[in-house]
């Protein structure tokens, strides 16, 4: 029985994966993805125009207070790599700004696209699925903001461990994955499932949903590798930042569709599965006994109930 449940979950996982990929090519999905992209790129350039020079200057002044950094820069000068001095401060600014960009992209997709993606999947595949409205838009917003705050706190606490190369490849995608799982799973079910159904599904498929989120986290971490690739990419940041935002948006759009296909199919399957009869859990017949009746009357009563 357990093996059959695992195989069923894997089948559902693979089926929803390729369906999400196919839905990413729909003209409506492409058109809806433009709004978060435009808002994010516009916001990033506005912030960069107003605060980039000040941020780089502040980080440069902060680095100069560290004796170890000064020794490293002196060594670079002696090795003929003094030009790399100008890279450290912008690199740190980009590294610090990247989590904010990723979180903003996820929230913009969740707020502006996920309801439309869920509605698209529901109308095309689950038109007869009842919408029980187990939560409101404000409840969903509070859930997303609360999960985001916890994820940012986890990122802040885990930053010292990023200096260990293996953990750098594990911790950030795991945190992004947990956040994606929390936000997209909740937003997918808030319209169609009741509160109890949402709780049951998120508990029953928690490992599959977390795995989907972690894969999304690894896909979303790909643009961040550009900043670690060399000074040339730092110099091309005005062109690469919009490209990175576009990739983040596409990844989260795909994640939104993946969660929608998976959870709506799981919800439909759960509702179609008949609930076990209460009598099935109790193989013994139940009958009422009058406490004042005699022993002989009890025997007659039981025997009468066994007659067809």
N, C-alpha and C positions, 0 to 999 in steps of 0.2 A: 504493500500500500504506500509506504513512504517512498520507495523507488518510483512508483508511478506518479506521485506528486512532483518529485524532482524532475522527472522527464517531461511532465506537462509544463512545469515552469520554464524549463529550457526551451521547449518548443514555442511557448508564448514569447520568450525573450528574443529568439531568433526571428520569429515571424514579425514582431513589432519593429525590430531593427531594420529589416529591409523595406518595410512599409514606410517607416520614417524617412529613409533615404529617398524613396520614390516621391513622397509628398514634398520634399524640399525643392523639387523641380516644378511644382505647380506655380503658375503665374501669380495666383493670389498670394501664395506664401512669399514669393520673391518680392512682390509689391509691398507686403506688410513689413518685410524686413528692412525696407528703406527708411522708415520713420525712426526706429531706434538708432540706425546707423548715422543718419543726418544729425539727430539730437546729440549723440555721443561725440561725433567729430566736431560739431560746432562748439559744444561745451569744453572739450579738451583744448581746442585752439584758442578759445576765449581765455581760459585759465592760463595757458602758456603765454599768451600775449601780455597778460597782466602780472604774472608771478614767476615766469621762467628765470629771468636774470636775477631776481631777488633770491629765488630758491638756490640757484647755482652759487651765487655769492655767499649765501649763508652756509652752505655745505662746505665750500672752499675754506671759509674762515674757521669752521669747526674742525676740518681735517688738519689745519695748520697747528692746532693746539695739541695734536697727538704726536708724541716724539717718535713712536714707531712708524707712523706715516711719513714723517720727515726723513727718517732713515731710508725708507723704501724709495722715496722720491730722489734722494741723493744717490742711491744706488742706480736708479734708472738714468740719472744724468751722467754718471760715470760710465754706464754701458752704452751711451749714445742713444738712449730712448727717452730723452727729456720731453719729446713731443707728447708722450702719454700723460704728462701732468694734467693736461687740459681735459683728459677723458674721465678721470675719477669722479669729479663732482657731478657732471651731467649723468654719468652712469648711475650714481647713487640716487639722484633725483628720479630717474626713470624706474629704477628698481622699487623705490618707495611708492611711486605713482601707479605702478602696474597693478597691485592689488585693488586700488581704488577704481581703476579702469575696468578690471574684470568684474568686480562686484556691481559696478554701475551698469555694465552691459547685461549682466544676468538679471538685475532688477528691471531694467527697461524692457527686456524681452518678456519677463514674467508679467509685467503690468500691461504692456501694450500688445503683446502677441499671443501669450498663452491662452487667454480666453477665446480668442478667435481660432487658434489652432485646435483647441479642444472641441469647439463648436463645429469646425470643419470635419474633423474625424468622426464626431458623433452623428452628424447629418449624413455622411457618406456610408458609414459602416454600422452605426447603432441607432438608427432612426427611431426604433421602438423602445429604446432604453429610457425608463422613467427618470426624470430629474427631481431628485428629492431635496436638493438645496440644503445640504448639511452645514452651510456656513455662508457668511456674507462677504462682500468685497472688502469691507473694512477689517473683518476678521482675518482674511487672507493677507491683507497688507500688514497687519500687526504680526502675523506669523512670519512673513518674509523678513520684516525688519528685525524681529527678535532673533531669527536664525542667522541673519547677516551679522548682527552684533556679536553673537557667539563665535561665528567663524572668524571675524576680524580679531577678536580677543585671542582665539587659538593661534592665529597667524603671528600676532605680536609676541605671544609667549614662546612660540616655537622658533622664532627668528635666530636666536643664538645657535640652535642645532643645525641651521642651514649651512654653517661653515663645515660640517661633516658631509663630504660629497654624497655618500649613499642616502643620507637622510634628506638632502636637498631634492632628490628625485622622488621621494616618497611623501614627505609631510605636506607640501603645498597642494599637490594633486589630490591627496586624501582629504584635506580640508575643503578644497573646492568641490570635490565629489560629494562630501556630506552635505554641503550647502545646496548643491544642485538637487540632490535627492529630497531634501526637506522642502525646498521651495516648489519644484515642479510637481512632485507627487501630491502635495497638498492642493496646489492650484488646479491640478487636473480633476481631483475628486470633489472639490468644494461645491460644484454645481450639480453633479449627478448623484453623488452618494450621500447617504445620511451620515450623521456624525459617527454612529456605531459602525457602519459599513466602512467608512474611511479609516477608522482606527483598526478594524480587523484586517483590512487589506494592507495597510502600511506595516502591520506587525507580521502578517503571514508571508509577505514578499519582501521583508526588510533587507535580506541579503542580496536578492536580485536587484532591488532598487538602489542599494548602496553601490553595487558593482556597476550599474549603469551610470551612476553619478561619478564614480571614480574614473571610469573611461572618459566621461565628458571632461573631468578635471585634467586628465592627461592631454586630451585634444586641445583644451583651452590653454594649457601651459606651453604649447609649441611656439607661439609668437614671442614669448618671453625669452626664448633661447637666442633670439637675435641680438639682445643687448649684451650677451656674453660672448658674442662671436668676433668682436674686434672693434677698433676705433672707427672703421669705415661705417659701420651700422649706426654708431652714435651720431656721426656727422649727417647721416641720412634720416635721422629721426623724424623730421617734418613730413617725410614721405612714408616712412615705415609705420608710424603711429596710426594713421588712418587705415593702413593695410591690416595692422594688428587688431584694431577695433572691428573691422569688417570680418576677420576670421573669428574673433570672439562672438560676434553676433550670429554668424552662421552656425557655430558650434552649439550655442544655446538654443537657436531655432530648431536644430536637429534634435537636441535633447528634449525640448518641449514636445515635439511630435512623437519621439520615442516613448516618453512617459505617457502621453495621451493614448497611443495605440495599446500599450501594455496594460495600463490600469483600467481603461474602459472595457477591454476584452476580459480582463480578470473580474471586473464588476459584473459584466453580463453573465459570465460563467458561474459566478457565485450565486446570482439570483436564479439561474436556471437549475441549479442543483437543489433537489428537494431536501427540505429540512428533515432530519431523522424523527420518526414518530416517538413520542414519549414512551409509548408502551414497548417499543423495541428495546429500550434500555432496561426494562423490567420484565424478565421472562415469566414471572409468576402472576397469576390472575389476581386482581384486586376485587374485594367485595367488602361490603359493610356488614358489621356484626352488631347486633343489638346487645349492649352490655348487660341487659337484664334478662336476656333469653337464657334458657337452660342449655345444657350441653347437647341434649338430644335434638333440640330445635336447630342448633348450629349445624349439626351433621346433615339434617334434612335440607337446610338452606343451601349448603355447599353442593350437595348431590343434585338438587334441582337446577343449579346454575350450570352443571356439567351436561345436562340433557340438551341435545340439539333442538 
